[in-house]
Amino acid sequence: MHIILVAILLLLILIHLVKLIYASIVLPWKIRKHFRKQGINGPPYRLIYGNSEEIKQLLKEAELKPIPFSHNILHRVSPHYYKWSAIYGKTFLFWFGSKPRLIFSDPDMIKEVMMNPSGLVIKDAFNPLSKLLLGQGLVGLEGDKWSVHRKIANQAFTMERVKAWVPKIVASTLKELKKWEAESGGKDEFEIDVHKELHKLSADIISRTAFGSSFEEGKRIFELQDQQAVLALQAKRNVYIPGLRFLPTNQNRRLQKVEKEIRDSVRVLIQKNGKSKENPENLLTLLTQASGDNQEGLSVEEVIDECKTFYFAGKETTANVLSWALLLLAVHPEWQARAREEVLRVCKNNQPPNSENLTEFKIVTLILQETMRLYPPAVMLFRQASKNMKLGGLDIPANIEFNLPIVAVHHDTEIWGKDANEFNPMRFSEPRKHLAAYFPFGLGPRICVGQNLAMVETKVILAMILQQFSFAISPSYVHSPIIDWTLEPQYGAQIIFTKINSS
């Protein structure tokens, strides 16, 4: 009996060993050969890690070197694409562990992937450790579950509902700008790291509009999510070894502790604000009403997952876009003047923006569009082939991951002209050259569900800042775009503000 058990154990070990050899040696060799026959090359595959260690090293080196205030940022925020595309062309194959990743910047191929209606293209799977941040909510879901969650989120972020939130956005912004003036000590000129302050403001706005609370009420959740984001990013950049999350490492313990505290805090928020009479149609109320025992509803844990997703994404995206917009206007005073003239004309008697006059902000909209072209919130999108498929004339095996380099496309001189790395909002006054030439919010069925709120919020905040202040870049600002979960200024965004006499 003992001999039989040992034999079975040895057989199981042998089977796993054969599977490991096939997955880490044989299959990568076959995939490389398959793509080479089609003219697609890339950096050499390395056992276990693939090219992940080189990518981490390139990012580390790039992040150590600030650059002049230039919008030519591809080499800093996506150094592996910058390096390898120069060697292998704009479409090439690289490896994250033994996972093959096909990266391409051709708009036709990107459109085909993002708009694919056949179900052949799915969302890439999250690393089990990085999944804790966003992967359990709408961003990481697939199939029927995604459809249910998306339907609820769509109801919450219709333009009609978002416009109804404008007074709350104005109130939060007014409070923030008064705080800036108070902290200036009565001076007409003062310096602020707007990146830091705008994160607080956007956190307050997403709290009030979507969850019926305030920044102070959700402060601990934001602090914990910032901690979780750092830990999850470390996990995302490392090749995941199966079973690693179950080991009692310091990082795993911290991740579990932070996750538990976030979920407990969100649960309290749901109990307190989930059925608010003040705003019965905010996101939290819609999610809570959809929870229940029926198959079409959401469980309490699913509601918590979505709250986590929108708390983090709602804060990050808006704050970073506004930070870049203010920096761009600070170094382009002519566009700042044009935007201010428009705001003062539209918002008569220096009144704050309202839901009726937002569509009149033509120049402001062009500026925000150009900001998101040069500094998109995400620098890369990820998808995956669920089955064998054709793409741009290529035969794609199942499970190949697609990497779509947004920054590379947005800065491509073949698409945008020789001035692709220059700030020129007027380029958006003309029809778009290609649907997939510009996609800061993504494309297709999975396009960012919160884009209405993001655009309305950024317009309102930028308009109110332009009403009250003129501004210039501080000598202390160091231009160092960096990609964490979103594209942000590594050392903050220091801007000198001067009060405008409104009399």
Beta strands, then each sheet from edge to edge (+ up, - down):
strand 1: 92-96
strand 2: 99-103
strand 3: 121-123
strand 4: 189-193
strand 5: 380-385
strand 6: 389-391
strand 7: 394-396
strand 8: 401-405
strand 9: 469-473
strand 10: 481-483
strand 11: 487-489
strand 12: 494-499
sheet 1: 1+ 2- 8- 5+ 3-
sheet 2: 4+ 12- 9+
sheet 3: 6+ 7-
sheet 4: 10+ 11-
end
